[in-house]
């Protein structure tokens, strides 16, 4: 399953690394790809992730989950 999230506040490679690390730690996450220029984070997972779990992981990295991309 692939879901694209919009994350606010990421500006550099360190930002992307922090978000990637936190999201990769969630159960079932197989791959995380961050596009700094758009603020979009693509997460590939074995099953749907609870949005609250994704929000908490992004918060832990120091950024804000805006929602999913349309």
PQR file with spaces between the fields and no chain letter, atoms N, CA, C, O and H, PARSE charges and radii, in Angstrom:
ATOM       1  N    UNK     1       0.850   -1.161    0.000 -0.4000 1.5000
ATOM       2  CA   UNK     1       0.000    0.000    0.000 -0.0000 2.0000
ATOM       3  C    UNK     1       0.903    1.232    0.000  0.5500 1.7000
ATOM       4  O    UNK     1       1.933    1.257    0.673 -0.5500 1.4000
ATOM       5  N    UNK     2       0.509    2.247   -0.757 -0.4000 1.5000
ATOM       6  CA   UNK     2       1.283    3.483   -0.834 -0.0000 2.0000
ATOM       7  C    UNK     2       0.391    4.666   -0.475  0.5500 1.7000
ATOM       8  O    UNK     2      -0.696    4.826   -1.029 -0.5500 1.4000
ATOM       9  H    UNK     2      -0.328    2.227   -1.304  0.4000 1.0000
ATOM      10  N    UNK     3       0.862    5.495    0.460 -0.4000 1.5000
ATOM      11  CA   UNK     3       0.123    6.678    0.879 -0.0000 2.0000
ATOM      12  C    UNK     3       1.065    7.867    0.828  0.5500 1.7000
ATOM      13  O    UNK     3       2.225    7.767    1.228 -0.5500 1.4000
ATOM      14  H    UNK     3       1.745    5.365    0.910  0.4000 1.0000
ATOM      15  N    UNK     4       0.563    8.999    0.334 -0.4000 1.5000
ATOM      16  CA   UNK     4       1.364   10.216    0.274 -0.0000 2.0000
ATOM      17  C    UNK     4       0.822   11.198    1.305  0.5500 1.7000
ATOM      18  O    UNK     4      -0.351   11.571    1.281 -0.5500 1.4000
ATOM      19  H    UNK     4      -0.380    9.080    0.010  0.4000 1.0000
ATOM      20  N    UNK     5       1.702   11.604    2.204 -0.4000 1.5000
ATOM      21  CA   UNK     5       1.361   12.553    3.261 -0.0000 2.0000
ATOM      22  C    UNK     5       1.999   13.901    2.965  0.5500 1.7000
ATOM      23  O    UNK     5       3.007   13.971    2.262 -0.5500 1.4000
ATOM      24  H    UNK     5       2.654   11.302    2.224  0.4000 1.0000
ATOM      25  N    UNK     6       1.421   14.964    3.494 -0.4000 1.5000
ATOM      26  CA   UNK     6       1.996   16.297    3.377 -0.0000 2.0000
ATOM      27  C    UNK     6       2.504   16.692    4.760  0.5500 1.7000
ATOM      28  O    UNK     6       1.754   16.695    5.736 -0.5500 1.4000
ATOM      29  H    UNK     6       0.602   14.907    4.064  0.4000 1.0000
ATOM      30  N    UNK     7       3.803   17.026    4.822 -0.4000 1.5000
ATOM      31  CA   UNK     7       4.446   17.376    6.080 -0.0000 2.0000
ATOM      32  C    UNK     7       4.985   18.799    5.979  0.5500 1.7000
ATOM      33  O    UNK     7       5.649   19.155    5.006 -0.5500 1.4000
ATOM      34  H    UNK     7       4.412   17.024    4.029  0.4000 1.0000
ATOM      35  N    UNK     8       4.696   19.597    6.986 -0.4000 1.5000
ATOM      36  CA   UNK     8       5.082   21.007    7.002 -0.0000 2.0000
ATOM      37  C    UNK     8       6.348   21.200    7.844  0.5500 1.7000
ATOM      38  O    UNK     8       6.491   20.612    8.916 -0.5500 1.4000
ATOM      39  H    UNK     8       4.156   19.308    7.777  0.4000 1.0000
ATOM      40  N    UNK     9       7.260   22.032    7.339 -0.4000 1.5000
ATOM      41  CA   UNK     9       8.427   22.425    8.115 -0.0000 2.0000
ATOM      42  C    UNK     9       9.748   21.800    7.698  0.5500 1.7000
ATOM      43  O    UNK     9      10.794   22.190    8.217 -0.5500 1.4000
ATOM      44  H    UNK     9       7.145   22.509    6.468  0.4000 1.0000
ATOM      45  N    UNK    10       9.734   20.848    6.782 -0.4000 1.5000
ATOM      46  CA   UNK    10      10.982   20.216    6.346 -0.0000 2.0000
ATOM      47  C    UNK    10      11.692   21.124    5.338  0.5500 1.7000
ATOM      48  O    UNK    10      11.083   21.591    4.376 -0.5500 1.4000
ATOM      49  H    UNK    10       8.884   20.532    6.361  0.4000 1.0000
ATOM      50  N    UNK    11      12.993   21.369    5.569 -0.4000 1.5000
ATOM      51  CA   UNK    11      13.725   22.265    4.671 -0.0000 2.0000
ATOM      52  C    UNK    11      15.064   21.717    4.195  0.5500 1.7000
ATOM      53  O    UNK    11      15.678   22.296    3.299 -0.5500 1.4000
ATOM      54  H    UNK    11      13.488   20.989    6.350  0.4000 1.0000
ATOM      55  N    UNK    12      15.535   20.603    4.782 -0.4000 1.5000
ATOM      56  CA   UNK    12      16.882   20.138    4.428 -0.0000 2.0000
ATOM      57  C    UNK    12      16.974   18.616    4.508  0.5500 1.7000
ATOM      58  O    UNK    12      16.017   17.935    4.875 -0.5500 1.4000
ATOM      59  H    UNK    12      15.036   20.133    5.510  0.4000 1.0000
ATOM      60  N    UNK    13      18.131   18.112    4.161 -0.4000 1.5000
ATOM      61  CA   UNK    13      18.364   16.676    4.200 -0.0000 2.0000
ATOM      62  C    UNK    13      18.236   16.101    5.599  0.5500 1.7000
ATOM      63  O    UNK    13      17.756   14.981    5.772 -0.5500 1.4000
ATOM      64  H    UNK    13      18.909   18.665    3.863  0.4000 1.0000
ATOM      65  N    UNK    14      18.664   16.863    6.601 -0.4000 1.5000
ATOM      66  CA   UNK    14      18.531   16.396    7.985 -0.0000 2.0000
ATOM      67  C    UNK    14      17.055   16.234    8.347  0.5500 1.7000
ATOM      68  O    UNK    14      16.670   15.271    9.009 -0.5500 1.4000
ATOM      69  H    UNK    14      19.054   17.773    6.462  0.4000 1.0000
ATOM      70  N    UNK    15      16.230   17.195    7.902 -0.4000 1.5000
ATOM      71  CA   UNK    15      14.774   17.122    8.134 -0.0000 2.0000
ATOM      72  C    UNK    15      14.225   15.827    7.530  0.5500 1.7000
ATOM      73  O    UNK    15      13.500   15.074    8.181 -0.5500 1.4000
ATOM      74  H    UNK    15      16.543   17.978    7.364  0.4000 1.0000
ATOM      75  N    UNK    16      14.587   15.595    6.281 -0.4000 1.5000
ATOM      76  CA   UNK    16      14.110   14.400    5.573 -0.0000 2.0000
ATOM      77  C    UNK    16      14.557   13.135    6.290  0.5500 1.7000
ATOM      78  O    UNK    16      13.793   12.177    6.408 -0.5500 1.4000
ATOM      79  H    UNK    16      15.176   16.206    5.752  0.4000 1.0000
ATOM      80  N    UNK    17      15.801   13.133    6.771 -0.4000 1.5000
ATOM      81  CA   UNK    17      16.322   11.967    7.482 -0.0000 2.0000
ATOM      82  C    UNK    17      15.582   11.701    8.774  0.5500 1.7000
ATOM      83  O    UNK    17      15.305   10.550    9.111 -0.5500 1.4000
ATOM      84  H    UNK    17      16.423   13.911    6.675  0.4000 1.0000
ATOM      85  N    UNK    18      15.259   12.766    9.505 -0.4000 1.5000
ATOM      86  CA   UNK    18      14.538   12.615   10.776 -0.0000 2.0000
ATOM      87  C    UNK    18      13.146   12.036   10.549  0.5500 1.7000
ATOM      88  O    UNK    18      12.720   11.127   11.261 -0.5500 1.4000
ATOM      89  H    UNK    18      15.484   13.701    9.232  0.4000 1.0000
ATOM      90  N    UNK    19      12.442   12.568    9.553 -0.4000 1.5000
ATOM      91  CA   UNK    19      11.096   12.087    9.243 -0.0000 2.0000
ATOM      92  C    UNK    19      11.164   10.632    8.759  0.5500 1.7000
ATOM      93  O    UNK    19      10.362    9.793    9.167 -0.5500 1.4000
ATOM      94  H    UNK    19      12.789   13.307    8.975  0.4000 1.0000
ATOM      95  N    UNK    20      12.122   10.355    7.894 -0.4000 1.5000
ATOM      96  CA   UNK    20      12.290    8.989    7.375 -0.0000 2.0000
ATOM      97  C    UNK    20      12.559    8.007    8.514  0.5500 1.7000
ATOM      98  O    UNK    20      11.974    6.924    8.552 -0.5500 1.4000
ATOM      99  H    UNK    20      12.774   11.037    7.563  0.4000 1.0000
ATOM     100  N    UNK    21      13.429    8.377    9.427 -0.4000 1.5000
ATOM     101  CA   UNK    21      13.777    7.494   10.547 -0.0000 2.0000
ATOM     102  C    UNK    21      12.564    7.195   11.418  0.5500 1.7000
ATOM     103  O    UNK    21      12.321    6.041   11.772 -0.5500 1.4000
ATOM     104  H    UNK    21      13.904    9.256    9.396  0.4000 1.0000
ATOM     105  N    UNK    22      11.809    8.218   11.763 -0.4000 1.5000
ATOM     106  CA   UNK    22      10.642    8.020   12.636 -0.0000 2.0000
ATOM     107  C    UNK    22       9.555    7.197   11.952  0.5500 1.7000
ATOM     108  O    UNK    22       8.972    6.302   12.565 -0.5500 1.4000
ATOM     109  H    UNK    22      12.006    9.156   11.476  0.4000 1.0000
ATOM     110  N    UNK    23       9.282    7.498   10.683 -0.4000 1.5000
ATOM     111  CA   UNK    23       8.229    6.753    9.972 -0.0000 2.0000
ATOM     112  C    UNK    23       8.662    5.313    9.697  0.5500 1.7000
ATOM     113  O    UNK    23       7.837    4.401    9.743 -0.5500 1.4000
ATOM     114  H    UNK    23       9.755    8.224   10.185  0.4000 1.0000
ATOM     115  N    UNK    24       9.938    5.105    9.415 -0.4000 1.5000
ATOM     116  CA   UNK    24      10.436    3.752    9.142 -0.0000 2.0000
ATOM     117  C    UNK    24      10.310    2.846   10.356  0.5500 1.7000
ATOM     118  O    UNK    24      10.266    1.624   10.217 -0.5500 1.4000
ATOM     119  H    UNK    24      10.608    5.846    9.378  0.4000 1.0000
ATOM     120  N    UNK    25      10.251    3.436   11.548 -0.4000 1.5000
ATOM     121  CA   UNK    25      10.138    2.653   12.779 -0.0000 2.0000
ATOM     122  C    UNK    25       8.716    2.134   13.018  0.5500 1.7000
ATOM     123  O    UNK    25       8.511    1.269   13.869 -0.5500 1.4000
ATOM     124  H    UNK    25      10.287    4.429   11.661  0.4000 1.0000
ATOM     125  N    UNK    26       7.734    2.657   12.273 -0.4000 1.5000
ATOM     126  CA   UNK    26       6.359    2.189   12.452 -0.0000 2.0000
ATOM     127  C    UNK    26       6.207    0.764   11.919  0.5500 1.7000
ATOM     128  O    UNK    26       6.774    0.436   10.877 -0.5500 1.4000
ATOM     129  H    UNK    26       7.900    3.360   11.582  0.4000 1.0000
ATOM     130  N    UNK    27       5.456   -0.081   12.612 -0.4000 1.5000
ATOM     131  CA   UNK    27       5.254   -1.458   12.164 -0.0000 2.0000
ATOM     132  C    UNK    27       4.614   -1.510   10.765  0.5500 1.7000
ATOM     133  O    UNK    27       3.622   -0.830   10.503 -0.5500 1.4000
ATOM     134  H    UNK    27       4.994    0.186   13.458  0.4000 1.0000
ATOM     135  N    UNK    28       5.189   -2.317    9.886 -0.4000 1.5000
ATOM     136  CA   UNK    28       4.634   -2.506    8.554 -0.0000 2.0000
ATOM     137  C    UNK    28       5.184   -1.573    7.493  0.5500 1.7000
ATOM     138  O    UNK    28       4.931   -1.779    6.306 -0.5500 1.4000
ATOM     139  H    UNK    28       5.995   -2.869   10.100  0.4000 1.0000
ATOM     140  N    UNK    29       5.938   -0.544    7.893 -0.4000 1.5000
ATOM     141  CA   UNK    29       6.484    0.394    6.905 -0.0000 2.0000
ATOM     142  C    UNK    29       7.654   -0.266    6.185  0.5500 1.7000
ATOM     143  O    UNK    29       8.586   -0.770    6.811 -0.5500 1.4000
ATOM     144  H    UNK    29       6.144   -0.377    8.857  0.4000 1.0000
ATOM     145  N    UNK    30       7.584   -0.251    4.847 -0.4000 1.5000
ATOM     146  CA   UNK    30       8.604   -0.887    4.026 -0.0000 2.0000
ATOM     147  C    UNK    30       9.560    0.125    3.398  0.5500 1.7000
ATOM     148  O    UNK    30      10.736   -0.177    3.200 -0.5500 1.4000
ATOM     149  H    UNK    30       6.827    0.158    4.338  0.4000 1.0000
ATOM     150  N    UNK    31       9.062    1.330    3.082 -0.4000 1.5000
ATOM     151  CA   UNK    31       9.905    2.335    2.419 -0.0000 2.0000
ATOM     152  C    UNK    31       9.307    3.728    2.641  0.5500 1.7000
ATOM     153  O    UNK    31       8.089    3.903    2.654 -0.5500 1.4000
ATOM     154  H    UNK    31       8.106    1.576    3.243  0.4000 1.0000
ATOM     155  N    UNK    32      10.191    4.706    2.815 -0.4000 1.5000
ATOM     156  CA   UNK    32       9.773    6.095    2.981 -0.0000 2.0000
ATOM     157  C    UNK    32      10.568    6.941    1.999  0.5500 1.7000
ATOM     158  O    UNK    32      11.790    6.817    1.917 -0.5500 1.4000
ATOM     159  H    UNK    32      11.180    4.564    2.806  0.4000 1.0000
ATOM     160  N    UNK    33       9.879    7.801    1.252 -0.4000 1.5000
ATOM     161  CA   UNK    33      10.538    8.699    0.300 -0.0000 2.0000
ATOM     162  C    UNK    33      10.052   10.121    0.571  0.5500 1.7000
ATOM     163  O    UNK    33       8.853   10.393    0.529 -0.5500 1.4000
ATOM     164  H    UNK    33       8.886    7.901    1.318  0.4000 1.0000
ATOM     165  N    UNK    34      10.997   11.029    0.849 -0.4000 1.5000
ATOM     166  CA   UNK    34      10.663   12.417    1.171 -0.0000 2.0000
ATOM     167  C    UNK    34      11.026   13.319   -0.008  0.5500 1.7000
ATOM     168  O    UNK    34      12.142   13.255   -0.522 -0.5500 1.4000
ATOM     169  H    UNK    34      11.971   10.808    0.883  0.4000 1.0000
ATOM     170  N    UNK    35      10.080   14.158   -0.432 -0.4000 1.5000
ATOM     171  CA   UNK    35      10.320   15.168   -1.475 -0.0000 2.0000
ATOM     172  C    UNK    35      10.285   16.534   -0.784  0.5500 1.7000
ATOM     173  O    UNK    35       9.213   17.089   -0.547 -0.5500 1.4000
ATOM     174  H    UNK    35       9.173   14.210   -0.014  0.4000 1.0000
ATOM     175  N    UNK    36      11.465   17.066   -0.465 -0.4000 1.5000
ATOM     176  CA   UNK    36      11.530   18.340    0.267 -0.0000 2.0000
ATOM     177  C    UNK    36      10.841   19.476   -0.461  0.5500 1.7000
ATOM     178  O    UNK    36      10.175   20.300    0.166 -0.5500 1.4000
ATOM     179  H    UNK    36      12.336   16.614   -0.658  0.4000 1.0000
ATOM     180  N    UNK    37      10.993   19.534   -1.788 -0.4000 1.5000
ATOM     181  CA   UNK    37      10.448   20.659   -2.551 -0.0000 2.0000
ATOM     182  C    UNK    37       8.930   20.749   -2.487  0.5500 1.7000
ATOM     183  O    UNK    37       8.371   21.836   -2.633 -0.5500 1.4000
ATOM     184  H    UNK    37      11.534   18.865   -2.297  0.4000 1.0000
ATOM     185  N    UNK    38       8.257   19.627   -2.270 -0.4000 1.5000
ATOM     186  CA   UNK    38       6.796   19.641   -2.196 -0.0000 2.0000
ATOM     187  C    UNK    38       6.269   19.382   -0.787  0.5500 1.7000
ATOM     188  O    UNK    38       5.092   19.611   -0.507 -0.5500 1.4000
ATOM     189  H    UNK    38       8.711   18.744   -2.151  0.4000 1.0000
ATOM     190  N    UNK    39       7.146   18.901    0.100 -0.4000 1.5000
ATOM     191  CA   UNK    39       6.713   18.550    1.452 -0.0000 2.0000
ATOM     192  C    UNK    39       5.956   17.236    1.493  0.5500 1.7000
ATOM     193  O    UNK    39       5.320   16.909    2.495 -0.5500 1.4000
ATOM     194  H    UNK    39       8.102   18.715   -0.127  0.4000 1.0000
ATOM     195  N    UNK    40       6.026   16.481    0.401 -0.4000 1.5000
ATOM     196  CA   UNK    40       5.297   15.213    0.352 -0.0000 2.0000
ATOM     197  C    UNK    40       6.186   14.060    0.799  0.5500 1.7000
ATOM     198  O    UNK    40       7.364   13.982    0.450 -0.5500 1.4000
ATOM     199  H    UNK    40       6.544   16.746   -0.413  0.4000 1.0000
ATOM     200  N    UNK    41       5.592   13.178    1.575 -0.4000 1.5000
ATOM     201  CA   UNK    41       6.280   12.000    2.073 -0.0000 2.0000
ATOM     202  C    UNK    41       5.487   10.779    1.622  0.5500 1.7000
ATOM     203  O    UNK    41       4.340   10.590    2.026 -0.5500 1.4000
ATOM     204  H    UNK    41       4.635   13.241    1.859  0.4000 1.0000
ATOM     205  N    UNK    42       6.103    9.958    0.787 -0.4000 1.5000
ATOM     206  CA   UNK    42       5.447    8.748    0.290 -0.0000 2.0000
ATOM     207  C    UNK    42       5.864    7.582    1.177  0.5500 1.7000
ATOM     208  O    UNK    42       7.052    7.314    1.358 -0.5500 1.4000
ATOM     209  H    UNK    42       7.035   10.112    0.459  0.4000 1.0000
ATOM     210  N    UNK    43       4.872    6.896    1.724 -0.4000 1.5000
ATOM     211  CA   UNK    43       5.131    5.770    2.617 -0.0000 2.0000
ATOM     212  C    UNK    43       4.545    4.511    1.992  0.5500 1.7000
ATOM     213  O    UNK    43       3.354    4.447    1.691 -0.5500 1.4000
ATOM     214  H    UNK    43       3.907    7.114    1.577  0.4000 1.0000
ATOM     215  N    UNK    44       5.405    3.509    1.801 -0.4000 1.5000
ATOM     216  CA   UNK    44       4.945    2.206    1.335 -0.0000 2.0000
ATOM     217  C    UNK    44       4.892    1.297    2.547  0.5500 1.7000
ATOM     218  O    UNK    44       5.865    1.182    3.292 -0.5500 1.4000
ATOM     219  H    UNK    44       6.373    3.561    2.046  0.4000 1.0000
ATOM     220  N    UNK    45       3.749    0.652    2.740 -0.4000 1.5000
ATOM     221  CA   UNK    45       3.565   -0.200    3.913 -0.0000 2.0000
ATOM     222  C    UNK    45       2.790   -1.456    3.545  0.5500 1.7000
ATOM     223  O    UNK    45       2.090   -1.511    2.534 -0.5500 1.4000
ATOM     224  H    UNK    45       2.958    0.746    2.135  0.4000 1.0000
ATOM     225  N    UNK    46       2.937   -2.454    4.393 -0.4000 1.5000
ATOM     226  CA   UNK    46       2.268   -3.730    4.172 -0.0000 2.0000
ATOM     227  C    UNK    46       0.753   -3.592    4.271  0.5500 1.7000
ATOM     228  O    UNK    46       0.016   -4.305    3.590 -0.5500 1.4000
ATOM     229  H    UNK    46       3.506   -2.409    5.214  0.4000 1.0000
ATOM     230  N    UNK    47       0.290   -2.676    5.117 -0.4000 1.5000
ATOM     231  CA   UNK    47      -1.147   -2.444    5.319 -0.0000 2.0000
ATOM     232  C    UNK    47      -1.339   -0.960    5.616  0.5500 1.7000
ATOM     233  O    UNK    47      -0.374   -0.226    5.832 -0.5500 1.4000
ATOM     234  H    UNK    47       0.889   -2.097    5.670  0.4000 1.0000
ATOM     235  N    UNK    48      -2.582   -0.538    5.623 -0.4000 1.5000
ATOM     236  CA   UNK    48      -2.889    0.869    5.916 -0.0000 2.0000
ATOM     237  C    UNK    48      -2.375    1.224    7.309  0.5500 1.7000
ATOM     238  O    UNK    48      -2.476    0.427    8.242 -0.5500 1.4000
ATOM     239  H    UNK    48      -3.366   -1.134    5.447  0.4000 1.0000
ATOM     240  N    UNK    49      -1.823    2.431    7.437 -0.4000 1.5000
ATOM     241  CA   UNK    49      -1.324    2.913    8.724 -0.0000 2.0000
ATOM     242  C    UNK    49      -2.369    3.813    9.364  0.5500 1.7000
ATOM     243  O    UNK    49      -3.076    4.547    8.673 -0.5500 1.4000
ATOM     244  H    UNK    49      -1.740    3.078    6.680  0.4000 1.0000
ATOM     245  N    UNK    50      -2.461    3.752   10.670 -0.4000 1.5000
ATOM     246  CA   UNK    50      -3.359    4.659   11.388 -0.0000 2.0000
ATOM     247  C    UNK    50      -2.788    6.062   11.276  0.5500 1.7000
ATOM     248  O    UNK    50      -1.609    6.278   11.558 -0.5500 1.4000
ATOM     249  H    UNK    50      -1.887    3.156   11.231  0.4000 1.0000
ATOM     250  N    UNK    51      -3.617    7.020   10.867 -0.4000 1.5000
ATOM     251  CA   UNK    51      -3.127    8.387   10.690 -0.0000 2.0000
ATOM     252  C    UNK    51      -2.559    8.941   11.990  0.5500 1.7000
ATOM     253  O    UNK    51      -1.596    9.707   11.964 -0.5500 1.4000
ATOM     254  H    UNK    51      -4.575    6.845   10.638  0.4000 1.0000
ATOM     255  N    UNK    52      -3.134    8.568   13.114 -0.4000 1.5000
ATOM     256  CA   UNK    52      -2.633    9.056   14.400 -0.0000 2.0000
ATOM     257  C    UNK    52      -1.203    8.574   14.650  0.5500 1.7000
ATOM     258  O    UNK    52      -0.393    9.317   15.204 -0.5500 1.4000
ATOM     259  H    UNK    52      -3.916    7.946   13.135  0.4000 1.0000
ATOM     260  N    UNK    53      -0.884    7.347   14.252 -0.4000 1.5000
ATOM     261  CA   UNK    53       0.472    6.821   14.419 -0.0000 2.0000
ATOM     262  C    UNK    53       1.451    7.589   13.533  0.5500 1.7000
ATOM     263  O    UNK    53       2.568    7.895   13.949 -0.5500 1.4000
ATOM     264  H    UNK    53      -1.542    6.743   13.802  0.4000 1.0000
ATOM     265  N    UNK    54       1.021    7.898   12.310 -0.4000 1.5000
ATOM     266  CA   UNK    54       1.861    8.667   11.393 -0.0000 2.0000
ATOM     267  C    UNK    54       2.066   10.069   11.953  0.5500 1.7000
ATOM     268  O    UNK    54       3.180   10.592   11.931 -0.5500 1.4000
ATOM     269  H    UNK    54       0.113    7.650   11.972  0.4000 1.0000
ATOM     270  N    UNK    55       0.993   10.677   12.455 -0.4000 1.5000
ATOM     271  CA   UNK    55       1.076   12.022   13.032 -0.0000 2.0000
ATOM     272  C    UNK    55       2.059   12.052   14.209  0.5500 1.7000
ATOM     273  O    UNK    55       2.876   12.968   14.314 -0.5500 1.4000
ATOM     274  H    UNK    55       0.089   10.252   12.473  0.4000 1.0000
ATOM     275  N    UNK    56       1.980   11.060   15.084 -0.4000 1.5000
ATOM     276  CA   UNK    56       2.865   10.996   16.242 -0.0000 2.0000
ATOM     277  C    UNK    56       4.322   10.844   15.809  0.5500 1.7000
ATOM     278  O    UNK    56       5.208   11.464   16.397 -0.5500 1.4000
ATOM     279  H    UNK    56       1.317   10.317   14.999  0.4000 1.0000
ATOM     280  N    UNK    57       4.580   10.027   14.789 -0.4000 1.5000
ATOM     281  CA   UNK    57       5.949    9.838   14.301 -0.0000 2.0000
ATOM     282  C    UNK    57       6.492   11.133   13.711  0.5500 1.7000
ATOM     283  O    UNK    57       7.642   11.491   13.962 -0.5500 1.4000
ATOM     284  H    UNK    57       3.861    9.523   14.311  0.4000 1.0000
ATOM     285  N    UNK    58       5.682   11.836   12.935 -0.4000 1.5000
ATOM     286  CA   UNK    58       6.102   13.108   12.335 -0.0000 2.0000
ATOM     287  C    UNK    58       6.329   14.149   13.433  0.5500 1.7000
ATOM     288  O    UNK    58       7.294   14.911   13.375 -0.5500 1.4000
ATOM     289  H    UNK    58       4.747   11.545   12.732  0.4000 1.0000
ATOM     290  N    UNK    59       5.444   14.185   14.431 -0.4000 1.5000
ATOM     291  CA   UNK    59       5.612   15.099   15.565 -0.0000 2.0000
ATOM     292  C    UNK    59       6.926   14.814   16.296  0.5500 1.7000
ATOM     293  O    UNK    59       7.656   15.734   16.665 -0.5500 1.4000
ATOM     294  H    UNK    59       4.660   13.566   14.478  0.4000 1.0000
ATOM     295  N    UNK    60       7.212   13.533   16.499 -0.4000 1.5000
ATOM     296  CA   UNK    60       8.436   13.123   17.194 -0.0000 2.0000
ATOM     297  C    UNK    60       9.675   13.608   16.439  0.5500 1.7000
ATOM     298  O    UNK    60      10.692   13.932   17.051 -0.5500 1.4000
ATOM     299  H    UNK    60       6.618   12.786   16.200  0.4000 1.0000
ATOM     300  N    UNK    61       9.584   13.655   15.116 -0.4000 1.5000
ATOM     301  CA   UNK    61      10.696   14.145   14.292 -0.0000 2.0000
ATOM     302  C    UNK    61      10.788   15.662   14.333  0.5500 1.7000
ATOM     303  O    UNK    61      11.791   16.232   13.904 -0.5500 1.4000
ATOM     304  H    UNK    61       8.757   13.392   14.619  0.4000 1.0000
ATOM     305  N    UNK    62       9.742   16.331   14.850 -0.4000 1.5000
ATOM     306  CA   UNK    62       9.767   17.781   14.983 -0.0000 2.0000
ATOM     307  C    UNK    62       9.037   18.541   13.884  0.5500 1.7000
ATOM     308  O    UNK    62       9.283   19.730   13.681 -0.5500 1.4000
ATOM     309  H    UNK    62       8.927   15.868   15.198  0.4000 1.0000
ATOM     310  N    UNK    63       8.144   17.862   13.178 -0.4000 1.5000
ATOM     311  CA   UNK    63       7.434   18.489   12.058 -0.0000 2.0000
ATOM     312  C    UNK    63       5.936   18.288   12.214  0.5500 1.7000
ATOM     313  O    UNK    63       5.479   17.632   13.150 -0.5500 1.4000
ATOM     314  H    UNK    63       7.945   16.896   13.343  0.4000 1.0000
ATOM     315  N    UNK    64       5.186   18.853   11.295 -0.4000 1.5000
ATOM     316  CA   UNK    64       3.717   18.810   11.397 -0.0000 2.0000
ATOM     317  C    UNK    64       3.112   18.071   10.214  0.5500 1.7000
ATOM     318  O    UNK    64       3.370   18.408    9.058 -0.5500 1.4000
ATOM     319  H    UNK    64       5.557   19.386   10.535  0.4000 1.0000
ATOM     320  N    UNK    65       2.308   17.063   10.515 -0.4000 1.5000
ATOM     321  CA   UNK    65       1.565   16.349    9.471 -0.0000 2.0000
ATOM     322  C    UNK    65       0.348   17.186    9.126  0.5500 1.7000
ATOM     323  O    UNK    65      -0.508   17.438    9.974 -0.5500 1.4000
ATOM     324  H    UNK    65       2.099   16.789   11.454  0.4000 1.0000
ATOM     325  N    UNK    66       0.279   17.621    7.857 -0.4000 1.5000
ATOM     326  CA   UNK    66      -0.845   18.435    7.398 -0.0000 2.0000
ATOM     327  C    UNK    66      -2.007   17.522    7.006  0.5500 1.7000
ATOM     328  O    UNK    66      -3.169   17.853    7.245 -0.5500 1.4000
ATOM     329  H    UNK    66       0.975   17.417    7.169  0.4000 1.0000
ATOM     330  N    UNK    67      -1.695   16.386    6.411 -0.4000 1.5000
ATOM     331  CA   UNK    67      -2.719   15.437    5.980 -0.0000 2.0000
ATOM     332  C    UNK    67      -2.192   14.584    4.847  0.5500 1.7000
ATOM     333  O    UNK    67      -0.981   14.468    4.660 -0.5500 1.4000
ATOM     334  H    UNK    67      -0.752   16.117    6.217  0.4000 1.0000
ATOM     335  N    UNK    68      -3.091   13.990    4.097 -0.4000 1.5000
ATOM     336  CA   UNK    68      -2.685   13.196    2.950 -0.0000 2.0000
ATOM     337  C    UNK    68      -2.829   14.029    1.688  0.5500 1.7000
ATOM     338  O    UNK    68      -3.667   14.928    1.616 -0.5500 1.4000
ATOM     339  H    UNK    68      -4.075   14.084    4.250  0.4000 1.0000
ATOM     340  N    UNK    69      -1.998   13.722    0.688 -0.4000 1.5000
ATOM     341  CA   UNK    69      -2.069   14.434   -0.585 -0.0000 2.0000
ATOM     342  C    UNK    69      -3.280   13.955   -1.354  0.5500 1.7000
ATOM     343  O    UNK    69      -3.624   12.774   -1.312 -0.5500 1.4000
ATOM     344  H    UNK    69      -1.317   12.992    0.746  0.4000 1.0000
ATOM     345  N    UNK    70      -3.917   14.854   -2.045 -0.4000 1.5000
ATOM     346  CA   UNK    70      -5.108   14.493   -2.834 -0.0000 2.0000
ATOM     347  C    UNK    70      -4.706   13.967   -4.189  0.5500 1.7000
ATOM     348  O    UNK    70      -5.567   13.612   -4.994 -0.5500 1.4000
ATOM     349  H    UNK    70      -3.638   15.814   -2.079  0.4000 1.0000
